[in-house]
Amino acid sequence: MDKYFLRQRAKQVLSSIDVKKNEPPLAANIFQLLSSFNLNECIIGAYAPLANEPDWRTGQDCSALQLAFSRPLEKSNCKMEFALSAFSNLVSERAFGINMLVPKKDASVVIPDLLLIPGLAFGVKGERLGRGGGFFDRYLAEFTGVKVGICFETQLCADLIMDEHDCLMDMIITERETYDCKRT
């Protein structure tokens, strides 16, 4: 199976998920993991959910978190950086070929300690199928922090194709379970 077919299949699976039912337990599992880190010293690289991406904040208090969100590098629409911002301070901008919420231009650029990473599908060994632009893959190639894939249980897939540039997740969190991919 090629990645194009896998992406089409993953989008069909996503469209059938009961988001309202599954987001609260997913967010609770994410915050349970985050509570194991020293949140005073940990910068969390997060994402502003696109259509059909899990909202990792559902029902949770984010006020104690140091959050950074992705945005394109000024001189390149193919690479990204993370900048500190509260979710409420994000602005709508055309980035990475789509309209999305990003930090303001004057927000401080940081390197997160932990990244919450969306995807269309994941494997329990840490494989990730993204949307096909390679933005996270390019960033992850040099990222040394903790990589946490965020998805619904039905997005787990046994037959994901990995290319040389694809990076494995350290953990995957769903509404049912946290998978430690380094032990799998």
Backbone hydrogen bonds, N-H to C=O, Kabsch-Sander energy under -0.5 kcal/mol:
donor,donor_aa,acceptor,acceptor_aa,energy
6,L,2,D,-2.2
7,R,3,K,-2.7
8,Q,4,Y,-2.1
9,R,5,F,-2.5
10,A,6,L,-2.6
11,K,7,R,-2.3
12,Q,8,Q,-1.7
13,V,9,R,-2.1
14,L,10,A,-2.6
15,S,11,K,-1.9
16,S,12,Q,-0.7
16,S,13,V,-1.2
17,I,14,L,-1.4
19,V,17,I,-1.4
22,N,18,D,-2.0
23,E,19,V,-2.8
26,L,22,N,-1.5
27,A,23,E,-3.0
28,A,24,P,-2.3
29,N,25,P,-2.0
30,I,26,L,-2.2
31,F,27,A,-2.6
32,Q,28,A,-1.8
33,L,29,N,-1.9
34,L,30,I,-2.7
35,S,31,F,-1.8
36,S,33,L,-1.9
37,F,34,L,-1.9
39,L,37,F,-1.3
41,E,38,N,-1.6
42,C,38,N,-1.0
43,I,41,E,-0.5
44,I,42,C,-0.6
44,I,66,Q,-3.0
45,G,43,I,-0.6
45,G,114,L,-3.7
46,A,44,I,-0.7
46,A,68,A,-3.3
53,E,50,L,-2.3
56,W,54,P,-1.1
58,T,55,D,-1.4
60,Q,57,R,-2.9
62,C,60,Q,-0.7
65,L,62,C,-1.9
66,Q,42,C,-0.6
67,L,65,L,-0.9
68,A,44,I,-2.5
69,F,83,A,-2.4
70,S,46,A,-0.7
71,R,81,E,-2.1
73,L,79,K,-2.0
76,S,73,L,-1.5
81,E,71,R,-2.6
82,F,110,V,-0.7
83,A,69,F,-2.2
84,L,108,S,-2.7
85,S,67,L,-2.3
89,N,86,A,-1.5
90,L,87,F,-1.5
91,V,102,V,-3.1
93,E,100,M,-2.7
95,A,93,E,-0.8
95,A,98,I,-3.1
98,I,95,A,-2.1
100,M,93,E,-2.8
102,V,91,V,-2.8
107,A,104,K,-1.9
110,V,82,F,-2.5
113,D,43,I,-2.6
114,L,43,I,-1.6
115,L,146,V,-3.0
116,L,45,G,-3.3
117,I,115,L,-0.6
117,I,148,V,-3.3
119,G,150,I,-0.5
120,L,129,L,-2.7
121,A,129,L,-1.3
122,F,155,Q,-1.7
123,G,127,E,-1.9
126,G,123,G,-2.1
129,L,121,A,-3.0
130,G,128,R,-0.6
138,R,134,G,-2.4
139,Y,135,F,-1.8
140,L,136,F,-3.5
141,A,137,D,-1.5
142,E,139,Y,-1.3
143,F,139,Y,-0.5
143,F,140,L,-0.5
146,V,113,D,-2.3
148,V,115,L,-2.6
148,V,146,V,-0.6
149,G,147,K,-0.6
149,G,171,M,-3.0
150,I,117,I,-2.7
151,C,173,I,-2.2
155,Q,152,F,-2.5
156,L,153,E,-1.8
157,C,122,F,-3.0
166,D,163,D,-1.3
169,M,126,G,-2.5
170,D,147,K,-2.4
171,M,147,K,-1.9
172,I,179,Y,-2.0
173,I,149,G,-2.9
174,T,177,E,-2.8
179,Y,172,I,-3.5
179,Y,177,E,-0.5
180,D,178,T,-0.6
181,C,170,D,-1.5
181,C,179,Y,-1.0
182,K,170,D,-0.9
183,R,180,D,-1.4
184,T,180,D,-0.7
